[in-house]
Amino acid sequence: VYGDTLQFRDGHPEERFPYLGRVETKPDGQAFEALLSCPAIYAPVLRREIFERIGGFDESLESAEDWDAWLKVAREGPIAHRARPALLYRLHGGAKSKRTIANYRCAQRVLERHLQHVPAGRRRLVRRRAYAFFRHGYPPQLLTLVGRLHERRDWSAAREVWRALVGLRPAWLVRPRVLANTLWAHLPTRRPPPWWSRRAGAVNGSRA
């Protein structure tokens, strides 16, 4: 059984998340595919023997180890949802959830790991629903992250983020800056993007 989550920042509530309550579940409480399409659940309560049966958390995962565990639990039997806040979740700048690209890559890994337990005829649909959830939250975070990486001149990390970002939002390729960065991200180079070099030259010229 699990409850809703109330996120807050600086003492002020931001949003209430029912998570699986947003996704259609079967009358018998089987929620594996629903949870696979909506990778977030907080404040669960389960029997200790079930947690031990699934082997606990996968410590090889840098992130999304909780989602991986709850998916294993969902395959063990029915899940109940209590539609009231059971957890207050504080947001702050140093939280692990701010490690956006690592979180996203681990989420992809968990998704592909568990899709093998979905009937072959439904895998494409379930994957599409999962990526719809990814597209809801990751792109704004990735844009913020890539901006910081450009400022730090961490070009290797920036290239990885651009590839992930366009994979989630291919329609953004119509934006000239996104297209330029995407082409740069797929080239075998360690040099900064051309527009950055022009910007640096303009800044240096203004200081002369």
Buried (B, 14 or more C-beta within 10 A) or exposed (E): EBBBBBBEEEEEEEEEBBBBBEBEBEEEEBBBBBBBBBBBBBBBEBEEEEBEEBEEEBEEBEBBBBBBBBBBBBBBEEBEBBEEBBBEBEEEEEEEEBBBBBBBBBBBBBBEEBBEBBEEEEBEEBBEBBBEBBEEBBBEBBBEBBEEBBEEEBBEBBBBBBBBBBBBBEEBEEEEEBEBBBEBBEEEEEEBBEBBEEEEEEEEEEEE
